[in-house]
Amino acid sequence: MPSGLKILNYTIMILSIGWKNVWRNKTRSLVVIVAVMLGIFSGIMATGIMQGWIEQRTYDSIHNEVAHIQIHNPDYLINEEIQYTIPDNDKVNKVLDTLQGVVAYSPRVKMFAMAKTSWAVSGFILKGIDPDREKLVSEVYKNMIEGNFFEDQHRTPSIVLGSKAADNLKLLNYQVTLEKLQTMDKDIYPQEIMMKIESIGSKRFRKEKDFRNALEEVFSKEEYKEFGDGLVKYFSFYRMNASVELTFQDRNGEIVHPVFKVRGIYKTNNSGFDGMYAFVDRESLNQFTGLKNNEVHEIAVIATDNEKAIPLTEKLEKYLPGQDVMSWRRLSPEIAMYTDFSNVIGYIYIVIILFALAFGIINTMLMSVLERLKELGMLMAIGMNKKRVFTLIMTESVFLTLTGAIIGMIFCGVILAILGKTGINFGMWAEGFEAIGYAAIVYPIVTWQNYIVITLLVIITGIVSSIWPARKALKLNPVDALRTE
């Protein structure tokens, strides 16, 4: 018989015997298989959630906050003063218009400004933008919760604030209105509750605390506990068209105090960003800064994708000497680090789970070997060498581990396919997540590469777990083993 056919027959025999041996003690094997299945399921789910969060944070960071690339005057990064605009801005525009890989770019004027309303004072970074071009670079306009993103023309210039900045300026008020009462969900709020809400009247509350006190006066403790938080959110609104007096320094060093009207409120997944940045039309802002139309502090660039932005940055550095060109990896190093290590962290988590499961697999295989001492001794006596005995035990261990892993991955794949569309809502901790820039709803992501690596880790775990039981079998003396009862 040809040697290749012998090897094939031998392989089929080992696989067949190994698979049958797994099921000699079904209860014991099923316990291990279920343990591996649950371990792999939890590991993949944790990896998917982690990667989903990091993917969302990276996307938001690039498409809301920093873009793929930013161009500045080097002096502006050292001392962010109004006079440090990008030199030779016309040349920069020509390069960006012709360079392949640039999807869109938006010029910006940036400065720190103090803001004052009739009720509070706060500070933030003011961005003067060209609204139409900014929409091609930033998705802030998609996150409007009140008003609009410079869609209308007004005599008094408009300002768009983040929800956190609006809160700081005391623009968030509370009022029970007839319109909102009529649109309340009657399946959630019983008639008795709605009558109590109506009894509060149409008084406007400027503080959340005052509105909560009004609710506590008309509700019992149980009713307030059940409905209070939802009603506070439902009856809140922002004071649109409120006047905001800005204070900043113009190009000549003079302090100016222009007045803008609040015409839009946005809310992203990053409350820190919402409290730090406000947007105004660049042309309107330049009336007060003294800057010309071609004078800007920053140009934000969107590339075709995240990774292609890196070589594009290198090209821009070459074509624009004297300018400071930074990629998103340099602008948000923590996001770049999370992106690079997201898979590694997930695999470390799965390795820890498999390491713990390995002890159970070793115990099961060791018991299986001790129960079959006479059988193994007989096989060795009729000519099965130690290499084949080791291969047989290793095959059983891999089958045992791989069966649980495959079931776990299939189960997890189905769940992730559903959750990838519906998302997992962590609304209870939304405020904490948004404080560090993460969404309360996460869409888990697991790639086919992840499944391949996990399968390899499972096989390695099965092989490693078989070493100790196999060594026990290899130390057998066939004559003594045949005498075992």
Beta strands, then each sheet from edge to edge (+ up, - down):
strand 1: 69-72
strand 2: 102-116
strand 3: 121-129
strand 4: 144-147
strand 5: 158-162
strand 6: 172-175
strand 7: 204-205
strand 8: 236-238
strand 9: 243-249
strand 10: 255-256
strand 11: 259-266
strand 12: 277-281
strand 13: 298-303
strand 14: 324-327
strand 15: 424-425
strand 16: 441-442
sheet 1: 4+ 11- 5- 12+ 3+ 2- 13+ 1- 14+
sheet 2: 4+ 11- 5- 12+ 3+ 2- 9+ 10-
sheet 3: 7+ 6- 8+
sheet 4: 15+ 16-
end
